[in-house]
Amino acid sequence: MVERFNGRISDILKTHRFRSGEDLETTLHRYVFLYNHHLPQTTLKSRSLFQAMKDWYASNPECFVRNPDGIINNHPGHDS
């Protein structure tokens, strides 16, 4: 899955022109959100990564510090 994700990011970088570093950053954040929340993964029985995590939380909440339903977007920085 990691290689496929990296390949898709590489394709985006090869096929798009970015006006600025901010434009690149915004595009990458949008793609990561789309990938994590909406793109079904064959290895996860056609669920998105986020849906698989929510399902895992439902059956194993003791493995989590926070409820994944509270996660809206991937933001860089410290988890608190």
LONU-524032 format. One record per residue (C-alpha): x, y, z. Coordinates in Angstrom, 3 decimals, always signed. Layout:
BEGIN
{X=X; Y=Y; Z=Z} .
...
! end
This chain:
BEGIN
{X=+0.000; Y=+0.000; Z=+0.000} .
{X=+2.860; Y=+2.370; Z=+0.785} .
{X=+4.447; Y=+1.843; Z=-2.617} .
{X=+1.104; Y=+2.466; Z=-4.345} .
{X=+0.546; Y=+5.649; Z=-2.328} .
{X=+4.061; Y=+6.887; Z=-3.120} .
{X=+3.525; Y=+6.084; Z=-6.800} .
{X=+0.313; Y=+8.102; Z=-6.858} .
{X=+2.026; Y=+11.055; Z=-5.195} .
{X=+4.840; Y=+10.754; Z=-7.742} .
{X=+2.264; Y=+10.835; Z=-10.572} .
{X=+0.699; Y=+13.989; Z=-9.132} .
{X=+4.110; Y=+15.647; Z=-8.938} .
{X=+4.924; Y=+14.669; Z=-12.536} .
{X=+1.611; Y=+15.740; Z=-14.070} .
{X=+0.809; Y=+19.011; Z=-12.298} .
{X=+2.413; Y=+22.414; Z=-12.256} .
{X=+2.275; Y=+24.196; Z=-8.946} .
{X=+2.212; Y=+27.970; Z=-8.672} .
{X=+3.945; Y=+27.992; Z=-5.306} .
{X=+5.074; Y=+25.896; Z=-2.391} .
{X=+1.728; Y=+26.644; Z=-0.753} .
{X=-0.119; Y=+25.313; Z=-3.805} .
{X=+1.935; Y=+22.106; Z=-3.644} .
{X=+1.307; Y=+21.757; Z=+0.087} .
{X=-2.452; Y=+22.304; Z=-0.321} .
{X=-2.627; Y=+19.764; Z=-3.144} .
{X=-0.738; Y=+17.145; Z=-1.134} .
{X=-2.926; Y=+17.674; Z=+1.947} .
{X=-6.070; Y=+17.308; Z=-0.172} .
{X=-4.777; Y=+14.142; Z=-1.785} .
{X=-3.796; Y=+12.592; Z=+1.562} .
{X=-7.276; Y=+13.360; Z=+2.918} .
{X=-8.896; Y=+11.821; Z=-0.173} .
{X=-6.644; Y=+8.765; Z=+0.020} .
{X=-7.234; Y=+8.184; Z=+3.735} .
{X=-10.956; Y=+8.889; Z=+3.866} .
{X=-12.465; Y=+8.036; Z=+0.491} .
{X=-10.385; Y=+5.682; Z=-1.665} .
{X=-11.300; Y=+2.035; Z=-1.078} .
{X=-8.361; Y=-0.329; Z=-0.668} .
{X=-8.548; Y=-3.886; Z=-1.972} .
{X=-6.392; Y=-5.173; Z=+0.885} .
{X=-8.887; Y=-3.663; Z=+3.352} .
{X=-11.922; Y=-5.355; Z=+1.756} .
{X=-12.804; Y=-2.237; Z=-0.261} .
{X=-12.814; Y=+0.040; Z=+2.779} .
{X=-10.929; Y=+3.301; Z=+3.076} .
{X=-8.043; Y=+3.484; Z=+5.517} .
{X=-10.136; Y=+5.654; Z=+7.837} .
{X=-13.109; Y=+3.263; Z=+7.730} .
{X=-10.809; Y=+0.330; Z=+8.514} .
{X=-9.406; Y=+2.268; Z=+11.473} .
{X=-12.920; Y=+3.086; Z=+12.719} .
{X=-13.902; Y=-0.579; Z=+12.426} .
{X=-10.770; Y=-1.599; Z=+14.334} .
{X=-11.608; Y=+0.981; Z=+17.024} .
{X=-15.120; Y=-0.464; Z=+17.353} .
{X=-13.745; Y=-3.929; Z=+18.067} .
{X=-10.555; Y=-2.923; Z=+19.957} .
{X=-11.021; Y=+0.462; Z=+21.664} .
{X=-8.353; Y=-0.366; Z=+24.242} .
{X=-5.708; Y=-0.035; Z=+21.509} .
{X=-6.519; Y=+3.645; Z=+20.938} .
{X=-5.743; Y=+6.795; Z=+22.873} .
{X=-8.417; Y=+8.797; Z=+21.017} .
{X=-11.636; Y=+7.977; Z=+19.208} .
{X=-10.941; Y=+8.188; Z=+15.437} .
{X=-14.350; Y=+9.833; Z=+14.873} .
{X=-12.820; Y=+12.988; Z=+16.338} .
{X=-10.161; Y=+13.053; Z=+13.609} .
{X=-11.296; Y=+15.202; Z=+10.716} .
{X=-8.097; Y=+15.820; Z=+8.789} .
{X=-4.436; Y=+14.928; Z=+8.890} .
{X=-2.607; Y=+17.866; Z=+10.414} .
{X=+1.128; Y=+17.835; Z=+10.929} .
{X=+2.319; Y=+18.440; Z=+14.437} .
{X=+1.999; Y=+17.058; Z=+17.925} .
{X=-0.981; Y=+14.868; Z=+18.847} .
{X=-2.628; Y=+16.202; Z=+21.963} .
! end
